[in-house]
């Protein structure tokens, strides 16, 4: 029987001595992007003397035909697949934002774009203990044993501190999970996540704890220090979510989570707390880790899960409702008399909704 597989993106840091050549390649990618921008902007509103103004949508294929000679004309060193992928991403962004012209990619100055060099399968390979791309070799801090994988598409990317990373998609064999547990997860702000079995990912306040230091560095215009603090906040949040998601996935074959939207709540007064919680990151990690173990991950509509009693299914008059009820952490059901922890009760209801979806035969995510 053939083992099932899934795709996974590996990210490793590139050694700093390769920064100059990567920055040159990133400059070339920016030139391709901006050339595509010029073409799409022109054809969105061009003039023909006999017929007047016209609009023409250029697909990625059309742009590749228009710019097929750009590599030779400008003496670019980037791989030809990088040009194709840059144009493809440009078209995808135009469709997403419904615009004929996107922001220019800037290569220098205070508003410069972070370096980005995409590539397709076959453009980057592992050779002699290094990554080979466009005739150049790049040494990396190999924490995954990259020699055992066949590279697919990916990119070289730069972060705010100027460090470069190699990101590549690889195919990995699924590990069948021995876990038999089932868990519902309620996302919140007092605790980032609460499981139906009582386990919790406590609120870390990753941003707020370092906010005074960040503000001090910003007032002093210490740009490097500001970037370092932001990176520290991100890494601390990522580490906490990794540890929690690993624990959940190892113990449970079925994971059901509420569909709370961080983007919607980010527009309210709770924006800092919502963004600091990292709900989207947690969902993403749970989903791909469950998939890697052939587990089941479901996202369900969490409406009324806080108000409904998980024992008798009634919406009690004294259950927490709306923003006014956010301060109610425990409540008793007036119908059956059971005392509930607000978040654990919601998590149990979310798990029950997951059972209903599976029973109805809705495809597993």
ZAMARGU-4260 file (C-alpha; in steps of 0.2 Angstrom, whole numbers, plus 5000, padded with zeros to 4 digits):
<rodrens>
0) 5000/5000/5000 | 5007/5017/4995 | 5010/5029/5009 | 5000/5045/5008 | 5010/5062/5008
5) 5007/5080/5010 | 5016/5096/5005 | 5026/5106/5018 | 5036/5122/5016 | 5054/5121/5024
10) 5062/5137/5029 | 5081/5139/5033 | 5092/5154/5035 | 5105/5158/5022 | 5123/5163/5028
15) 5125/5182/5028 | 5140/5182/5015 | 5128/5178/5001 | 5118/5194/5004 | 5126/5205/4990
20) 5121/5193/4976 | 5104/5189/4983 | 5101/5208/4984 | 5106/5210/4966 | 5094/5196/4961
25) 5080/5204/4971 | 5083/5220/4962 | 5081/5211/4945 | 5064/5203/4952 | 5059/5221/4956
30) 5063/5226/4938 | 5052/5212/4931 | 5038/5216/4943 | 5038/5235/4938 | 5040/5231/4920
35) 5024/5220/4921 | 5016/5235/4931 | 5020/5247/4916 | 5012/5235/4903 | 4996/5232/4913
40) 4994/5250/4917 | 4996/5255/4899 | 4984/5242/4892 | 4971/5246/4905 | 4968/5263/4896
45) 4976/5265/4879 | 4972/5276/4865 | 4969/5271/4846 | 4967/5286/4835 | 4953/5277/4824
50) 4943/5271/4839 | 4948/5281/4854 | 4952/5274/4872 | 4951/5255/4875 | 4954/5244/4890
55) 4963/5227/4888 | 4966/5214/4902 | 4984/5206/4900 | 4985/5188/4907 | 5001/5181/4914
60) 5003/5172/4897 | 5001/5189/4888 | 5014/5197/4900 | 5026/5183/4898 | 5025/5185/4879
65) 5027/5204/4881 | 5043/5203/4892 | 5051/5187/4885 | 5066/5196/4880 | 5069/5206/4897
70) 5082/5194/4904 | 5094/5195/4889 | 5090/5214/4886 | 5095/5219/4904 | 5108/5205/4907
75) 5098/5197/4922 | 5106/5183/4931 | 5090/5176/4939 | 5082/5160/4932 | 5070/5161/4918
80) 5057/5152/4929 | 5059/5167/4942 | 5053/5179/4929 | 5038/5168/4925 | 5033/5166/4943
85) 5035/5184/4946 | 5023/5188/4932 | 5011/5175/4938 | 5011/5182/4956 | 5008/5199/4948
90) 4993/5193/4939 | 4986/5184/4955 | 4988/5200/4965 | 4979/5210/4951 | 4964/5198/4952
95) 4964/5198/4971 | 4964/5217/4973 | 4955/5221/4956 | 4968/5233/4950 | 4977/5235/4934
100) 4992/5243/4942 | 4999/5237/4959 | 5012/5246/4970 | 5030/5247/4963 | 5043/5237/4971
105) 5056/5248/4977 | 5074/5242/4978 | 5082/5256/4989 | 5078/5270/5001 | 5067/5270/5017
110) 5052/5263/5008 | 5061/5249/4999 | 5053/5232/4997 | 5059/5217/5006 | 5069/5206/4995
115) 5060/5192/4986 | 5066/5179/4973 | 5052/5166/4968 | 5056/5151/4958 | 5047/5135/4950
120) 5051/5117/4952 | 5068/5112/4945 | 5076/5130/4947 | 5084/5126/4964 | 5092/5110/4969
125) 5103/5103/4983 | 5121/5100/4977 | 5137/5098/4986 | 5129/5102/5003 | 5122/5119/4996
130) 5107/5126/4987 | 5111/5129/4969 | 5101/5142/4959 | 5104/5151/4943 | 5122/5144/4943
135) 5126/5151/4960 | 5128/5141/4976 | 5121/5147/4993 | 5126/5140/5010 | 5112/5138/5022
140) 5110/5133/5041 | 5102/5116/5036 | 5091/5111/5051 | 5080/5099/5041 | 5093/5088/5031
145) 5088/5095/5014 | 5097/5082/5005 | 5083/5069/5008 | 5070/5080/4999 | 5066/5084/4981
150) 5063/5103/4979 | 5048/5109/4972 | 5043/5128/4970 | 5049/5141/4983 | 5058/5157/4985
155) 5072/5167/4993 | 5065/5180/5005 | 5072/5194/5016 | 5066/5199/5033 | 5065/5216/5041
160) 5082/5214/5049 | 5090/5210/5032 | 5093/5192/5035 | 5089/5180/5020 | 5080/5164/5020
165) 5077/5149/5008 | 5059/5143/5008 | 5055/5127/4998 | 5040/5116/4996 | 5044/5097/4998
170) 5033/5081/4998 | 5033/5073/5015 | 5026/5056/5020 | 5011/5056/5032 | 5014/5049/5049
175) 4998/5040/5055 | 4993/5047/5072 | 4991/5034/5086 | 4980/5047/5095 | 4962/5043/5099
180) 4957/5059/5108 | 4945/5071/5101 | 4945/5090/5106 | 4935/5106/5103 | 4945/5122/5104
185) 4937/5139/5108 | 4948/5155/5104 | 4947/5170/5115 | 4957/5185/5122 | 4958/5180/5141
190) 4966/5164/5136 | 4971/5162/5118 | 4964/5145/5116 | 4954/5134/5128 | 4951/5115/5124
195) 4936/5105/5129 | 4947/5094/5140 | 4952/5110/5150 | 4969/5112/5143 | 4973/5131/5139
200) 4985/5141/5129 | 4986/5156/5141 | 4987/5173/5134 | 5005/5178/5131 | 5004/5197/5130
205) 5019/5195/5118 | 5017/5213/5111 | 5011/5222/5126 | 5026/5215/5137 | 5038/5223/5125
210) 5028/5238/5120 | 5037/5250/5132 | 5054/5245/5125 | 5047/5246/5108 | 5041/5263/5111
215) 5057/5269/5118 | 5067/5263/5103 | 5055/5271/5091 | 5056/5288/5100 | 5075/5286/5099
220) 5074/5282/5081 | 5084/5266/5083 | 5078/5257/5068 | 5088/5241/5070 | 5083/5240/5088
225) 5064/5242/5083 | 5066/5228/5070 | 5075/5217/5083 | 5061/5219/5096 | 5047/5215/5083
230) 5057/5199/5078 | 5058/5195/5096 | 5039/5197/5098 | 5035/5186/5083 | 5047/5172/5088
235) 5040/5171/5106 | 5022/5170/5099 | 5027/5157/5086 | 5036/5146/5099 | 5021/5146/5111
240) 5009/5142/5097 | 5021/5128/5091 | 5022/5120/5108 | 5003/5121/5111 | 4998/5114/5093
245) 5011/5100/5095 | 5003/5095/5111 | 4985/5095/5104 | 4989/5086/5088 | 4999/5072/5097
250) 4985/5068/5109 | 4970/5070/5097 | 4965/5063/5080 | 4950/5074/5079 | 4952/5093/5081
255) 4937/5105/5080 | 4939/5124/5081 | 4928/5139/5080 | 4928/5150/5065 | 4931/5167/5075
260) 4938/5180/5063 | 4953/5190/5068 | 4952/5202/5054 | 4935/5207/5059 | 4939/5210/5077
265) 4955/5219/5072 | 4945/5234/5067 | 4938/5236/5085 | 4946/5243/5101 | 4952/5225/5105
270) 4964/5226/5089 | 4980/5224/5099 | 4974/5210/5109 | 4967/5201/5094 | 4982/5202/5083
275) 4994/5198/5098 | 4984/5182/5101 | 4989/5174/5084 | 4973/5165/5080 | 4976/5163/5062
280) 4994/5156/5065 | 4987/5144/5077 | 4973/5138/5065 | 4986/5136/5051 | 4998/5125/5062
285) 4984/5114/5069 | 4978/5111/5051 | 4994/5106/5043 | 5000/5096/5058 | 4984/5086/5059
290) 4985/5083/5040 | 5003/5077/5042 | 4997/5064/5054 | 4982/5059/5044 | 4971/5067/5058
295) 4955/5077/5055 | 4954/5096/5057 | 4937/5105/5056 | 4932/5123/5057 | 4914/5126/5062
300) 4902/5140/5065 | 4904/5145/5083 | 4888/5155/5084 | 4879/5153/5101 | 4892/5141/5108
305) 4896/5152/5123 | 4877/5154/5127 | 4872/5136/5125 | 4873/5124/5139 | 4884/5109/5133
310) 4874/5097/5145 | 4856/5100/5140 | 4858/5111/5125 | 4847/5125/5131 | 4851/5144/5130
315) 4849/5149/5148 | 4843/5167/5152 | 4858/5169/5163 | 4871/5163/5150 | 4884/5176/5144
320) 4878/5186/5129 | 4886/5199/5118 | 4899/5211/5124 | 4890/5215/5140 | 4893/5197/5145
325) 4912/5196/5141 | 4916/5198/5160 | 4906/5183/5165 | 4918/5169/5166 | 4907/5156/5175
330) 4888/5153/5175 | 4875/5141/5180 | 4862/5134/5168 | 4844/5138/5174 | 4837/5122/5166
335) 4849/5109/5172 | 4859/5118/5186 | 4876/5113/5179 | 4890/5126/5183 | 4900/5130/5167
340) 4917/5138/5164 | 4913/5150/5150 | 4927/5144/5138 | 4927/5126/5142 | 4908/5125/5139
345) 4910/5134/5122 | 4924/5122/5117 | 4913/5107/5121 | 4899/5114/5110 | 4911/5117/5096
350) 4917/5098/5098 | 4898/5093/5097 | 4896/5103/5081 | 4911/5094/5074 | 4902/5077/5077
355) 4887/5084/5068 | 4897/5089/5052 | 4905/5072/5052 | 4889/5063/5054 | 4881/5073/5040
360) 4895/5067/5028 | 4903/5084/5025 | 4920/5081/5017 | 4934/5082/5030 | 4946/5097/5028
</rodrens>
